[in-house]
């Protein structure tokens, strides 16, 4: 009997400093210092808090915690908001080519995502075509919000972006929705990490609001969407949205009722909610089948090894099993089956191909 795999559905990877093109640093778009202590952009820097931000160290970290495979998302710093067109195209192409190379060279260890800028819809569709047909990628990473060409911030599930969703549906893509850049359009002082601790979760809830109101989970049945960080505020906000829809139907003419999306097979959420109470609510709202493992490694808000938090990768799920929130079988599914379902839907051939790659590497070692 084949053992159950441990697949992490939410991971990140930094290029080594020498892998980042010179123009990225010259134009202050994004770079990592030579000592690998900081990632930087113009007027911004963030410490590199764990060596597993980088490839070789990531592989060692995965081996240490018995993680068989990881889904690597794009870097949030490379959504391209506010960049000039040519700079944005170059930056996003670098990110996508980098991720494609990581997947190509390490197929048993990584499935990687690619990113497009929704503000340039036609170019976004061209980049989807390139990444799928030329680079062999099948995971589209999108921000919850983006800046359009006239400087207005929009939700990703704006109807203007339907050509992107049509392309994703045509290729049967998995889609990751991840928040960032809240401090650029929410008019509050950036203090006490409020945009990461509170507003990112509100951004996910806002994106979920418009995905479901527009009924895209049914309109694009071959596109499977996963929300980062458990779509956490979307879970506790569900009742308020339902009451608002029922109480003011005049504001929602032509929209789908929030109830129709609850537990929908094309909408997934990762486990990264930090406490079992939130994870229980997520499961009660959406069922365990729509939950995928997400560690958000190696960021400090990810599920990392931590003495102050007595934490380790996978702890939240272990606690949930101990407390009877999930059965052992449901936990196994969250680590493997549900991630594969998000990535490939009902394409059993693609699922088996990835499983075979992972297990073949194990045998060869």
Buried (B, 14 or more C-beta within 10 A) or exposed (E): EEEBBBBBBBBBBBBEBEEBBEEBBEBEBBBBEEEBEEBBBEEEEEEBBBEBBBBEBBBEBBEEBEBBBBBBBBBBBBBBBEBEEEBBBBBBBBBBBBBBBBBEEBBBBBBBBBBBBBBBBEBBBEBBEBBBEEBEBBBBBBBBBBBBEEEEBBBBBBEEBBBBBBBBBBBBBBBBBBBBBBBBBBEEEEEEEBBBEBBBBBBBBBBBBBBBBBBBBEEBEBBBBBBBBBBBBBBBBBEEBBEBBEEEEEEBEEBBBBEEBBEBBBBBBBBBBBEBEBBBBBBEBBBBBBBBBBBBBBBBBBBBBEEEEEBEBBBBBEBBBEEEBBEEEBBBBBBBBBBBBBBBBEBEEBBEEBBEBBBEBEEEE
